[in-house]
Amino acid sequence: MKLLKMYEIDYKDKQFLSLTSFTTQWKFNHYLNILKENNVWLVSEAGTPGLSDPWKSMIKLCNENWLLYSILPWANALVPAVVWAWFDSSEFIYLWFLPQKKGRQTALKSILQSKIPVFFYESVHRFEKLLKELNELKFTGQISVSREISKLFEQYFTWSLEEVINLVKEKKLPLKWEFVVWLKN
């Protein structure tokens, strides 16, 4: 609504639909029926829709039902983090978010064995846990952290694990919003 107001677009007679990670299959099917009968705009307040969010499931449904759509990329955190990286990023792996519980240790061990830089998102609520896990796994490579990309408090750090832990302790790396993390041995 803020975006529509900014561009003085009348939205009072418009229907708004919301997708989250908790959206049920019934709701996806309901939205699919709406898409079949109407012209729809998808706007995200969190980067490019469909890159790493519930809209990817909606895009899959559109593909399966031969519904045409266009994609206009918007800001996202991954691409600037890859471009900013302090190493050759012509080849990299992107994992979205690490598993919260089951499979997390396996994923981390796999990342640490990778010869290719690995990028992933990490929730602010699990960032300190990630640092602790990397410490327990005796990670000695570089860790890069990006946050608030393209916003007022944008930050990029590339340091050793110990230095990142210290940045968090000293509150020079605030635990706010989500992070793009890359690990390189």
QUIVEN-V557817 format. One record per helix or strand. SS is the DSSP state (2 for helix, 1 for strand). FROM is the first residue (numbers start at 1). TO is the last residue. If there is no record, write none. Layout:
ss;from;to
SS;FROM;TO
SS;FROM;TO
This chain:
ss;from;to
2;2;6
2;25;37
2;55;64
2;77;84
1;93;97
2;104;113
1;118;122
2;127;136
1;142;147
1;155;160
2;161;169
1;179;184
